[in-house]
């Protein structure tokens, strides 16, 4: 079995313009005389490789813990965007820097996709992400953003990209996303 990590390293990740960058602080160190190492982290739930919950763009939308875990694990297709969605594709990861349009979002909705992954920090256009996010999240499609797919060949894989259990009030979550070659 070959497992491919498609997650950005958190503390050197690309950050969406205006979002706070993740940081860490060594609270205790063995080298500093403590009996253990302890690190404190600070991050935005939309840093690095992450998912968006409906609450991110929909005021009364569901939070991270309300999304069925089955969405985050299973068969997926990895490909460059050409407007064609493979038949019976529930999870689609798009290689490259393509920004989805509202028309693209409607295609995904009509095809029954449950999760759409992209390499950029936003599934929609960086200058106007609201419409695409609202369409996808309103239809129950989970955006998985900030993937690293440059070393991954197009094809079918098993995706595992579980969010942290941050509760129903949280609008997103970091994930550790991996592909398993079938």
N, C-alpha and C positions, 0 to 999 in steps of 0.2 A: 504494500500500500504506500502510495506517495502522497504526502500532505504538503500543500503549498500555502505558505503564509501570504495573505494578500492585504495585510494590515500595515498602516503607517506606524513607524516608531512614534510613540506619543510625544516625547519631549523635543522632537525635531520635526514634528508634523507641519503640514501646511495649515494655516489658520485662515478662516473666512475673514475678509476685511471687516474690522470693527469688533470682532470677537476677541476676548482675552486669550492670550497664549497660555498653555499649560506650564506649570512650574512645580518644582519640588524643593523641599528643604530637609536636610539631614537633622533630625531632632536628637538622635542618640547615635554614637559611633563607638565601635570597639576600639578603633585607633585613637579616639579621644578620651579613652579611659572608662567608657561605659561597658557593661557586661553584654550588650546586644546592640545591633543596628536597628534604627527606626527612622522611617521616612514619612514625611507629611507631603501630600500632593494637593494642588489646586488646579482645577480645570473647568472649562465650559463643557457641558454634555455634548456639544456639537464639535468638539476638537477632534482632529485626526479621523480615523475610520469610525463611523458612528451611524446610528439609525435615527430617523425622525419619527416621532409619534404624532398622531393627528393633533394633539394639544399644541404642537409647535406653531401651527398656522390657523387652527380652528379653536375659537375661545372655549367652547364646551366639549372639545374633542377628547377622545380617550388618551390616557397616558401610556407610558412604556409597559407597565405591568398588565395592562388590559389587552395587549396584542398576543394572540395565541402563539406559543413557542414553536408550533409546527411551521410557522411562516419562515423561521430562521434556519431551518435544517431540511435538506432534501435536494433532489435533482435540480440542477440549474444549467443554463446555457450561457456560455461566454462568447461574445462576438462583437465586432464593430457594428455600429448602428447603420443600418441600410433601410430602415423603415419596415423590415420584415421580421415578424415575431414567429419563432418556431411554434409549430402546432403543439397544443397542450403544455405550453411553457408557463410554469407558475413563478419561476425565479429567473430573471434575466440580468446578466452583468454586462455592461457596455464598456468595451475597451476604447481608450482614446479620450479626447477632450470634448466630445460632443455634448452640447447643452440641449436638453429636451425642450421642445416647444409645446404649446397647448395641444396642437394637433397630434404630436407624438404621445402625449399623455392620454388623449382620447383613444388612440390605437391600443395602448397598453390596457386601458380599462376594458375596451371591447373584447380584447383577447383573453381576459381573465387572469392576467398576471397578478401575483400577490406581493412580489418584492422586486424592485428595480434597483440595481446597483450601478454606480458611476464612479469614475476616478476623481472627478472634481469635488469640491467641498459643498456643492449645491447641485441638486438634480435639475433645477431650472436655470434659466439665464441669470448670471451673477448680478446683472443690473436690475432685474425684475423677476425675482423668483416666486412671487406670491401666487400667480395664476396656476402655474404648473404644480406647485406644492399643494394648493387647495384642491385642485382636480384629483390628484393622486391620493392624497390623504383622505379626502371626502369619499372616495370610492374604496377605501380600505387597502390601498397599495402602499407598502412600506418602502420609503427611500433608504437605501444603504449607500452612504456617501463617503468619499475619501478612500476608495479602494486603490490598491497597487496591482495593476493587471499587465504592466508592460512586459513581464517575463512569462506570462501565461498564454499558451496557444488557444486559439478559438476552439470550442468544442463543448462537450457535455462533462459535467463534474457533479460531485455532491458538495453542496455548500453547507458550512456550519458557521453561523455568525450570531451567536446569542448576545443580547444586551444584558447589562447588569440589572438586577431587580431593584430599580430605584423608586418603585411605587407608581400608583396611578396618577399622581400629580405631576410627574416629570415629563417633559416634552421631548426628550431624546436620551440617548445613552451611547457611551463608547462601546465598541465590540472588538473581539478578536476574531477576525474573519479568516477562514481557511477553506481551501478547495481540496477535495479528496479525489484523486484520479480514479475513475471507475474501471 
